[in-house]
Structure formats: structure tokens, C-alpha cells
């Protein structure tokens, strides 16, 4: 087998590899982001604002894909990057196989919980709009549940691609999936298809990239057979360090659309979904631009190159600042943006728009901090404080939502990032930078 680790490890070469990955990632993600934005006017015109809000709540379960592994995928990604930096091809394959074994069981657990939610949804007060039949409602829940479980299992391929500094593979397949889904939604709208079919198409968009990336990465590394897995307990225990943060994050971000619908109706969750699509372009592009850095941080730490690490980290913060400023500019010009984008003006509470905009702008800085801490194996040190803040966000959303309706829910999300997440990440970053 060709050794996938044969490469120049100098700081200049490391920067070049990270830059090439980032350029490819951003280009592919821009294509995917444009398609995601074009999906919104198609869906709004086809299903209407109320049904679009219902779809936003249903599809929020897909947010569990990167979180329902309870930290195992994060631990797996770091272990794979360590193997890659040591040029240990055999351990790389065995570690990947072990991660697949663990996440298979996590996917089955997600499927069981999703089936329970589907069966009890009406009892919990999660009912569909009048235009959606109870059968369609349950069918959409089943589709999203099965897709979420399968996405958890397939997520190992994306983690492997990131670990070997080939994250562009994920981005390219994400772009392909976005184009295919856009074409499918346009055809569904032209034929008058049901909203449930649109839900199925959007779920497929989440599953196609990891499935294709799995095939491509295995071929790239020359893996034709599967080795015996090693003891799964160390990897699982390492993942438990991230588990509270992932569990609290999953609860917070899947509950948010439902709480917007509860306090403001499906129209409020529709507004949340539209803004998330718009703001998500900034988040995804920055995450992909900075994503190649964390394995480079691992490699730089192994080489003892502290100068490159500090310089690159502060540049990543500057890039996050520029993205945040651009995002707040979009919030300021939101009426013009909606008129050009949606060909209409969206009834939107200004307070809701600003709270969500500031929340996303602050979250952009957490990406730079998280990539740095992940590369220094210190992200788990910030997990306890972040977990407490995210768990506390749930009652805060309920209280502020009761008092101030939908803008109160957004204010609770923003406060969690500003008062808990960012300070916890900053504290650990200072500790990491202080180490020789």
C-alpha cells in the first residue's frame, strides 16, 4: 500500500496544505451555500410559510447527526489525526474501524429514541398544521429519524477525511448533494408534490455526502480489506469527555425551533429557519475555511513549531472578525436582502433578527477557538462549563419566551454564547498559549 503519510512537514508546507484545503472547501461550500439559499424561495412558494415552519421543526432533528455520537466522533477524529501525524497507517485503519463499531450502536440508540418520539409526538403537543395530515406528519418524522440514525453511523468518513487533511472531499460531495437536492425540490414544486417529499429530499442531502466520502477516502488510502477492530473502550471513554457538551448542545439546538413555534407559531419558526439558512452560509464557510487548521495544529505541536501556531491562530481570529462584521451588515440590510433573495419582504420582528444575528456573529469566534483547542487536545477541558451553560439555556428559553415571545428565545441563545461558551473557550485558549 502506498504510504499516505509521505509528505513535507515544514511549516511552509503545512500552511500550503491547510490553505489548499481551505480554498477547495470554501469554493465547494459557496456552491452548496448558494443552492441552500435558492431552496428557501422554492420551498416558501411551494408549501407556504406555515408549512415551512413545520418543516424547520421536523428537520431540526437532523442537527443531532454531529452531536448524537456523544463525543465519540470528536475523540475518533483526534485519534485519527494523531495516527496521521505519526505516519502510522496501520493504526489509522484500526482506529477508524473501531470508531465505526461504536457509532453503529449510537445510531441504533438514536433510531430507537426517534421511533419513540414519532409514536408520542401528538401526546407531547407536537402537531402538524391543518394542511398536513397526521399520516404525513408521522411519515415525515419517520424519514427524519431514520436519516438521523444513518447519518450518525456514516459520520466516521467525514471525520477521517478531516483528520488526514482532505476535508475538501466532504465539501465537494456537499456541493454535489446541494445541487441535486435543489433540482429535486424545483421538480417537486413544479409537480405539486407534498411537503413530506420535500422533507425526504432534504434528508437525502445530508446522507449523500458522507456515503460518497466514505467510498472515496477508503479508495484514496488504499483500504481494500477491513482489519480487526481494537478494544473500543478507550475511544468510547475519550468521547465521554465531550458527551455532556454534545448532549446539551443537541437538546438546545433541537429544542429551539420547537420553542419558536410554541411562542410565536409556525410563522416564527419559519422566520428562524430562513434566518438560519442565511446566517448559516457565514458559519459553514468559516468552519470550512478554518477546519483544515486543527490537524495542522496537531502536526505543528508534534514538531514543536509554536511560532507558526500562534501566528495562524490570531489570523483565524481576524478572519472570524471579518465574517462577523459582514454578517451584522446583512442583518442591517435584511429588508433589501429578503427582497432580492425571496422576491418578497418577510414579516420579521427586528428584535428577533438582531438577537439571532448577534448570536451567530459570536458563534463565529467559537469556531476559531474550537479548532485551536481541538488541535491542542484541550477542547474537552472547556466542555463542563459549556455543558452547564447549554443545559441552563433550556429553562432560560422557556422563561424568556414566555415573557418576550420568540425574541426572548433568541435572546437566551445569544446570552449562552456570550456569557458561557466564549469565556470558557477563551480561558482554555489562554492556558494553551501559555504552555511552552
Residue, then its C-alpha position, 0 to 999 in steps of 0.5 A: x500500500x502506498x504510504x499516505x503519510x509521505x509528505x513535507x512537514x515544514x511549516x511552509x508546507x503545512x500552511x500550503x496544505x491547510x490553505x489548499x484545503x481551505x480554498x477547495x472547501x470554501x469554493x465547494x461550500x459557496x456552491x452548496x451555500x448558494x443552492x441552500x439559499x435558492x431552496x428557501x424561495x422554492x420551498x416558501x412558494x411551494x408549501x407556504x410559510x406555515x408549512x415551512x415552519x413545520x418543516x424547520x421543526x421536523x428537520x431540526x432533528x437532523x442537527x443531532x447527526x454531529x452531536x448524537x455520537x456523544x463525543x465519540x466522533x470528536x475523540x475518533x477524529x483526534x485519534x485519527x489525526x494523531x495516527x496521521x501525524x505519526x505516519x502510522x497507517x496501520x493504526x489509522x485503519x484500526x482506529x477508524x474501524x473501531x470508531x465505526x463499531x461504536x457509532x453503529x450502536x449510537x445510531x441504533x440508540x438514536x433510531x430507537x429514541x426517534x421511533x419513540x418520539x414519532x409514536x408520542x409526538x401528538x401526546x407531547x403537543x407536537x402537531x402538524x398544521x391543518x394542511x398536513x395530515x397526521x399520516x404525513x406528519x408521522x411519515x415525515x418524522x419517520x424519514x427524519x429519524x431514520x436519516x438521523x440514525x444513518x447519518x450518525x453511523x456514516x459520520x466516521x468518513x467525514x471525520x477521517x477525511x478531516x483528520x488526514x487533511x482532505x476535508x475538501x472531499x466532504x465539501x465537494x460531495x456537499x456541493x454535489x448533494x446541494x445541487x441535486x437536492x435543489x433540482x429535486x425540490x424545483x421538480x417537486x414544486x413544479x409537480x405539486x408534490x407534498x411537503x413530506x417529499x420535500x422533507x425526504x429530499x432534504x434528508x437525502x442531502x445530508x446522507x449523500x455526502x458522507x456515503x460518497x466520502x466514505x467510498x472515496x477516502x477508503x479508495x484514496x488510502x488504499x483500504x481494500x480489506x477491513x482489519x480487526x477492530x481494537x478494544x473500543x473502550x478507550x475511544x468510547x471513554x475519550x468521547x465521554x469527555x465531550x458527551x455532556x457538551x454534545x448532549x446539551x448542545x443537541x437538546x438546545x439546538x433541537x429544542x429551539x425551533x420547537x420553542x419558536x413555534x410554541x411562542x410565536x407559531x409556525x410563522x416564527x419558526x419559519x422566520x428562524x429557519x430562513x434566518x438560519x439558512x442565511x446566517x448559516x452560509x457565514x458559519x459553514x464557510x468559516x468552519x470550512x475555511x478554518x477546519x483544515x487548521x486543527x490537524x495542522x495544529x496537531x502536526x505543528x505541536x508534534x514538531x514543536x513549531x509554536x511560532x507558526x501556531x500562534x501566528x495562524x491562530x490570531x489570523x483565524x481570529x481576524x478572519x472570524x472578525x471579518x465574517x462577523x462584521x459582514x454578517x451584522x451588515x446583512x442583518x442591517x440590510x435584511x429588508x433589501x436582502x429578503x427582497x432580492x433573495x425571496x422576491x418578497x419582504x418577510x414579516x420579521x420582528x427586528x428584535x428577533x433578527x438582531x438577537x439571532x444575528x448577534x448570536x451567530x456573529x459570536x458563534x463565529x469566534x467559537x469556531x476559531x477557538x474550537x479548532x485551536x483547542x481541538x488541535x491542542x487536545x484541550x477542547x474537552x477541558x472547556x466542555x463542563x462549563x459549556x455543558x452547564x451553560x447549554x443545559x441552563x439555556x433550556x429553562x432560560x428559553x422557556x422563561x424568556x419566551x414566555x415573557x418576550x415571545x420568540x425574541x426572548x428565545x433568541x435572546x437566551x441563545x445569544x446570552x449562552x454564547x456570550x456569557x458561557x461558551x466564549x469565556x470558557x473557550x477563551x480561558x482554555x485558549x489562554x492556558x494553551x498559549x501559555x504552555x511552552 
